[in-house]
Amino acid sequence: MGAGLIGREHAALLRANPRAQLVGIADVSEAGKSFADGLGIPHFTDVGEMLDAIKPDGAIIALPNVLHVDAAVACIERGIPSLVEKPIADTLEAAMRLVEATERTRVPVLIGHQRRHSPDISKAKRMVGEGALGRLVAVNGMWMADKPESYFDVEWRRQAGGGPLLINLIHDIDCLRFICGDIDNVMAFTSNAIRNFEVEDTASVSLQFASGTLGTLLMSDAAVSPFNWDTAAGQALYFPHQPGNSYFLAGTKAALALPGMDLWRHEPETGNWQDPLVRQHVSLDGSKAYENQLNHFLDVTAGKAKPLISARDGMVTLATVLAIARAGQEKRPVAVSEMLS
C-alpha cells in the first residue's frame, strides 16, 4: 500500500525474496499505477478493494503517516497481518486506536522500525542485557546530515509533523529504547534557524531512562556530517556507506561504539582511568536490516513469530518523540507518561 520512495523499495524486497510474492499494489497516483503496470502487478486505488479482491496473507503499509491507522485497521478487520512503516501514526490518538484494534482481535501488526532488525542493534541489545558493559551509565547518539533543498519541495516536510524529529530522530529514539529500555523523561532545545521553516532543523536532547541511565542526542538535517546511523551502518537503502559510529554506550565495565562495534574495556577488569584500554572488535553476521525485517514479517504472517515491534511498542516510541517536540516548544522537562495519560 503506497508506491512512493519506501513503497517501491518494499516492492523490490518482496520480489527478491523467494518466500514472498507481490500480488497487488494500492496507490491513488498515476505514478503508482505506472509502477504497478511496469511490474505487471494488479493496481488498485482503494486499499479495502485490493484486500477484498486479492485476499493477501499480509500487507505492507507505506502510505503517508496520516493514512497508516485506517489502512492497518482495514487489514485487521479482514484478519490480515500488516507491516506498518514508521511512525505508527501521525497522532497518539490514532496510534491508540490501532493498539486497541490489534490487541482486541489479536491480528498482528508489526511496526517498521527496521533498525531493530540490523545485526549491530540486536547485538548491542544482547550485550547490554547480558551485562557485557556492566551497569549502563550513559549513552550518546548523533544523527546529522545535509538534506538538499529539493527534499523540501514536498510541502508536508516543511510543516508541523514533517520535521526531522518525526522523520529521522524517531529511529534513533526507537534504537535507544530497544537497547537501553524505556525513556521516562526528556528535555530539549530545538531550532529552525537555518531554514526558518515551521518545523525544526536542529535539536539537542537530554534523556532519562527508567533504569537511571542518562543520555544525549544531537540531531540536524542541515549539517554536513558522517555522524548518522544510516550512512555509518551501510544498512540504508539509498545512502552511501561511510563507515563510522553514531551511538556510544558507556557502562561500569566497558564501552561500546556502534555500528562499528568497537568494545573498549580494561585488561584486567580491575583497571581504572589511569590504566590503558583494550579495544575489541565485536563481529556481526553481515545480514541486512530490511531483508531481516521482511523475513520476520513473513514469519509473523505465518504465525511463527510475534512482532518484534508491536503497535503498543511503536506507540511508546512515537510518544517519546512527541515529548521531545513538546519539551523543545515549551522549554521544560516532559515525562513520556504525560503524553500517554
N, C-alpha and C positions, 0 to 999 in steps of 0.2 A: 504494500500500500504506500504509494508515493514513489515517483520516478525522478526525484531530484538527485543532488550530488551523492548523498549517502545511500539513497534507494537504489541507485544504479550499481553502487559497489556491492550492496547486498545481493542484487540480482546476479552479478558476476560470481560472487562467492557460492551462491546456490548452484549455479550452472557448472562450477568446477568441482563440486562435492559429489562423489559417487553415491552418497547416501540420500541425496535430495533430488527433487525435480521441481523446477519452476513451472507452475501451471497457470498463473494468471497475474496480471498487473492492473491495479486500480489507480488512476490518476486523472484529474479533471483537465489537464492541459493538452494542447495539441502536441507539444514536445513529448509528453508522456505516451501519447498514442503512437507517435512515430517511433519511439524507443521500443515499445512492445511489438509493433509491426515488424521492426527490423530484426527482432529476435524470433519472430513467428509465434508469439505468445498471445493468448486471448487478452483483449484490453477491455476494461470497464471504467466508467466514470463514477460509479456508485459502489461504495465498499460493501454494503449489505447485499447488493445484487450479485457481486462477484462471489461472496461467501456462499450464497444460496445456489448459484449456478455451478460452482466448482466443488464445493464441499471439501476444502483442503484439510490436511492433517494439522497444519499450523499456518500462522500468518505473521509476517514481519511488517511492523508499522513504522514507516519512515516519513510520516506526514508532518506538517508544521505542528509545533507544540500544542497549540490550542485545539487540535483535532485528535490528539493522542487518545484521550479517555473515551470519546464517543466511538472511535474505531475499536478500541480494546473491549469495550462493553458489548459492541455488536458481535465480536468473536465469542465472548463469554456466554452471551445469550444462546449461541449455537453450539456451545461445548467445545470450542476450538481454542487451543493454547495459542498465545501470542508472545512475540518478542517486541517490546515497545522501546524504540530509540529514546535515549535520554534527552531532556529530563522526562520523568514520568508524566508530567502535566505542566500547564502554564500557571496554575494556581494550586494552593494546598487544598482548597475546597474540591476542586476537580480530582486531585490525587486521592483524597479521602473517599470519593465516590467509587473510584476504581478499586481501592483497597477493600471496601465493603463488598463489592460485587465478586471479586475473586475469592475472598475468604468465605463468603456465604455459599458460593457454588462449588468451590474447590477446583474450578477450572484454572490451570496455572497461567501466570503472567511472569515473564522474565524481562527485567528492565535492562536496557542495552548499555550499561557501563562496561564497555568492552575491556578496559584496562584490568579489571579483576581477573580476566582470563589470561593475562600475559604472564609468562613464567617468572619474571622478576618480581611482580607484585605478589603473586601467590607464594613464591619462595620467601619473600620478606615477611609475609604474614605468618608462615610456619615458623620461621626463625624467631620472631618476636614471641609467638605463642609458646615455643619450646624453651624460651629463656636464654637463647644464644647471646643476647645483648645484655643479659641481666634485667634489672628493672628499668623499663624505658623511662628516660628522664625528659628528653626534649626532641622535637622534630622541627625540621626546616624544609620548606619547599619553595620552588620558583616556577612560574610559567610566564615567560616573556618572549614576545615575538613581534614582528613588524608586519601587520596586515596592510595590503595595498589599498589605495583609495577606491579602486573598483569594487572591493569587497563590500563597501558601504553603499553601492548603488541600489542594493536591496533595502527598501525603506525600513522594514521592521528591525534591522540590525542597528539602526540609529535611535530606536525608541525604547522606552521602558520595557524590560523583559527580554531585550535583544542584545544586551551588553555582554562583555567577556566574563562577568561573574557567572551568568547562567549558561553561556555557550561554552566557555573554556574552563574556568576555575572549578566548576561543578565536578569535573573529572578528578581534579586533584583532591577536592574535599572527599569524594567517594573513596579514592585510594587510601587516604589517611584514615578515614573511618574504618575501612576494611582491615587495614594493617594494625592500627593502634586502638581501635574501639571508638565508641560514640563520643561526640563532642558536646559538652554541656553548655559552654558559654563562649561568646565571641566578642571581639572589639575590632573596629576597622576605621581606616581613613580611605575615602575614595575621591578620585579626581577626574574631571573631564577637560583638564587644562590644555591638552594637546589638540583635540579636535572640536571641543565645545559642543559636542552632541548632547542630547538629552541623557544618554547613558554614559557611564564611566568608561575611561580608557585605562585607568591605572588604579590599583588598590594595594594597601598593606593591611594585613590581617593578623590578629593575635587569637590563639585558640587555647581553650582549657578543656582537656579531655576528662571523661568521667573517672579515669584511672588516676588523675592527678598530673599526668604528663602535660607539659606546655608545648605550644608550637607557634610558628610564624609562617606566613605565606606572603610572597611578593608576586604581584601579577600586573602585566601590562600587555596590551596588544598594539602598542605604539613604540616599542623599543627593539632595536636590533640586538639579537641575543641568541645563543645556542642553548640557553638555560630553560628548556622546557622538555617535558617527557616525550612529546610527540616526535621530535627530531632525535633526542638523545637515545631513545629505546629502539629506534628503527622499526617500530611496530605500526606507525601511521600509514594510511593507505595512499596519501598524496603529498607527503613531505619527504625531503631528502634525509638520509641518515647522517647525523653529525654526532658521533659518539661522545658521551659525557655523562654528567649526573644532574638530576634535578631535585632529588629528595635525599635528605640527610637525617639519619636516625641515630640518636646517642643514648646509650644506657650505662648502667653501673659496671658492666663487664666489657662492652665493646661498642663500636660504632659501625654503621652500615651506610654506604652511599649507593644509590640506585638511580637509573637502571644498570650502571656499570658493575654493580655487585662487588665492590671492594669492602672487605671486612677488616676493621682496624682494632687491634687488641694488644694488651701487654703480654709479654712472654718472659717470665711466668705471670700467671694471672694476678699475683700479689703485687705487681708493679704499680707505680703511680705516675703522676705527670712529669716527674723528673727522669723517668726511665723511657727507653726507646719503645716505639710502637711497631708491631709487625703487621704488614698488610697481606691479607689472604684473599685471593680471588675465588668467589663462590660460583661454581659452574651451573649453567642452566641447560634446559633440554632443547633450546633453539626453536621451539614451536611459536606459532603466530597467534596473536590475541584474537583477531576476527575469525580465524579458522576454528580456534578452540571454542569461541563463543557459539558459532553455528553448530558445531558438533554437540555441544552441551544442550543447545536448544532442541536439536533432533532427539537427544535422549529424553528431554522434558516432554516433547510431543508423544514419544513412545511410552511414557510412564515409567522410564528407567531412572529418572533423577528429578529432584526438586529444584526449582530455580535458585541459582547461586545468589541472584539479587531479586528478591521478591518485590511486589508492589509496595508493601509496607516499608521495606528497607529503602527503596527508591524514594519514597515519600520523605523519609527522615533526611536523606541527602539533600533533597530539594528544600526542606525546612531549614537546614543548616545554612545553605547558600542564601536563602531569603533573610535569615537572621543577620548574615554579614551585610547584606544590602541595607537592612534597617539600621544596623549599627553605624554604617557609614553616613546614612541620611540624618539620623537623629543624634549622632556623636555621643553615643553611650554604649555601655555593655548590654548585650542582648542574650538572654537564655534561649536555647533552641526549644525548650519546653513552652516558652511564651508563644512561639509560632504555632505549636501543635495544640495549644489549650483550646 
